[in-house]
């Protein structure tokens, strides 16, 4: 009788051990499929300051696209209205985190009105890249040019060069201006805030998604 009890106890312990191992594997599997974050870090356009409903801003539209595909990513709109790139440089340590798989940097368009030069913008963007890469080296860094369409030709060329050189020098991804195939002359006198309405944000979301989906 004692032998039978001992055998039953041994079988019970083996079953418990198997269940524990199975549970551990399931937890590991859940760990593998943790939702990761895509952080959009910028200012007015990214924030959606010209919209009455900020859920229509392009980062939220990209979230809708990701949800429709059932991909395990969460989009964080970490933009701040009216923020200059030097202010973004100060704020970025509070935004980045360990779940961040991609950070999309869109700062710069508010700098000229605030008196910051393109050289200062370049320096501030470089600082953001350095902080993100030092703290979370496995995260992908994307530079997105969202400068207004109505720039003069010389400034447009300088902005293109700024983003392209930063991307090359830092081995970062580069999303060129959504307006690169549009004539700035036609939009020279357009009020930029009035232009950035829902249809424009849909256009921006589609443009960025064409590049961003390659990193996910």
N, C-alpha and C positions, 0 to 999 in steps of 0.2 A: 504494500500500500504506500509505504514511504517513497519507494522508487517511482511509483506512478505519479505521486504528487510532485516529486522533484522533476520528473520529465515534463509535466504540465507547466510547472513554473519556468523551466528553461525555454519551452516553446513560447510562452507568454512574453518573456523578456526579448526573445528574438523578434517577435512581431512588433513590440514597442520600438525596438531599435530600428527596424525597417521603416516604420511610420515616421520616426524622427528624421531618418535620412531622407525620406521622400519629402517631408515638409521643408527640410533644409534646401533641397534641390529646387522646390517650388519658390522659396524665398529668393534663391539665387537668380531664378528665371525672372521674377518680378523686378529684381535689382537691375537685370540686363535691359528691361523694358521701361525703365523709369522715364517719365516725361522730362525732356530737356528744354532749355529756354533759348529763344532767339531774342536778343535785346536790340531794339532800335533806339539809338542815342543821338538826339539832335535837338532842333528847336522848332520854330513856327510851323513849317510845312509838315514835319513829322508829327508834331503835337496835334495838328488839326485846328490851329487857332482861327482859321477863316470859316470854319464850319459851325453851324448851330448844333449839330449832333456829332460829337467827336468819335462816335463809334463808326462813322463813315470815313475816318482818316485811313490812309493806305495801310498802316500796320495792322489795323483791325480787319481790313479786307483780306490781307494775306493770311491772317488767322483763320478766316472763313474758308479760304482755299485749302489750308492744311487740314482743317476739320473735315472737309468734304472728302479728303483722301485718307482720313483716319490715321494720319501720321502722328507719332508721339512727341509733338512739339507745342510749346506754349509761347506765344508772342507777347513780349513785354514792350509797351510803348513808354520808354523812359525819357521821352523828350520833355523839354521845359520851354514854355512860351517866352519868346524874346531873349533867349539865352545866347550870349556870345561864346565863342570857342574857348576863351580864357576862363570863363565861368564853368563851362563844361569840363575843362581840364581839372578844375578844383572839385567838381561833383562826381566825376567818374568812379572814384574809389568806393562811393556809397551805392553804386549801381551794379557793378560786376559781382559775380558770385560763382560758386562751384558748379551749379547746374547749367551755367551759360555755355552753350555749344557754339553759338555764333553771336558776334556783336557787329551791328551795322552802324558805322559812324557817318552822320549826315550834317555835322556842324559846318558852319562857314557862311551860309547865305545872309545871316544877320550881322556879320562882322563889318562890311563896308559902311552901313548906316551908323554903326557905333564908332567909326573912326579907326578900326583895326585894319592894318594892311594885310595883303596876301601873305607876306613873309611871316607876320605874326600868326596868321591862321595856320600856315604850314607848321610853325613851331608848336602850336597848341595841339594840332592833330597828331603830330609826332609824339608829343607827350602822352596823349591818350593811348596811342598804340603801345608805347613803352610800358605804361602801367598795366594795361590789359594783358600784354604778353608776359610780363614778369610775374604777375599773380596767377594767371591761368594760361600757361603756355600751350595747352591742348585745344584751346578755343580758337575758332577761325575768326579772322578779322576781315571785315568788308568795308571798303570806302565807297560811299555813294554820293555822287555829285548831284545835288538838288538846287544848285544856284538858279536864280530866275532866268527865264527865257530871254528877257529883254535887256541882256547885257550888250555892251558894245563889242565889236569884233575882237579888239585887242584884249579886253578883260576876259572874254570867253576863252581865248587861246591861252591866256595865263592860268586860268582856272583849270582848264584841261591838263595843262602841263603839271600843275601843282598836284592834282590827284593821281595822275599817271606815275609821276616820279615817286610819290609817297608809296604807292602800291608796289612798284618795282623794288625800291630800296628796302622795303619791309616784308617782301614776299607775302603781301596781302592781296585779297581779291579787289577788283575795281569794277564798279557799276557806273558806266558813263551817263552823262546827262540824258534824261528822257526826251529832251528837246533837240538832240543833236542833228536830227534830220528836218528840223523846222526852221523857217526863216525868222530870225530875230527882228528883222525890219518890220514884219507884219504886226509884231506885238510890242514894238518900242514904246508906245504910249498907253499900253494896257495897265490898269491897276492890278498889281500882282495878287493882292489879297482877294479881290473880286474874281480873279481868274482861277484861284485854287478852291473851286467848289467840288461837289460830289463827283461829277464826271471826270474832272481832272485827277482827282485822287484815285478813281478807278483806273485811269490811264497809267498813273505812276505805279500803282499796285501791280498791274500786268507787266509793266516794264521791269520792275525789280524782281518779280517772281521768276521771270525768264532766266535771270542770272542766279537768283538765290537757290532755286530748287536743286542746282548742281551740288550744293554743299550739304544737303540734308540726306 
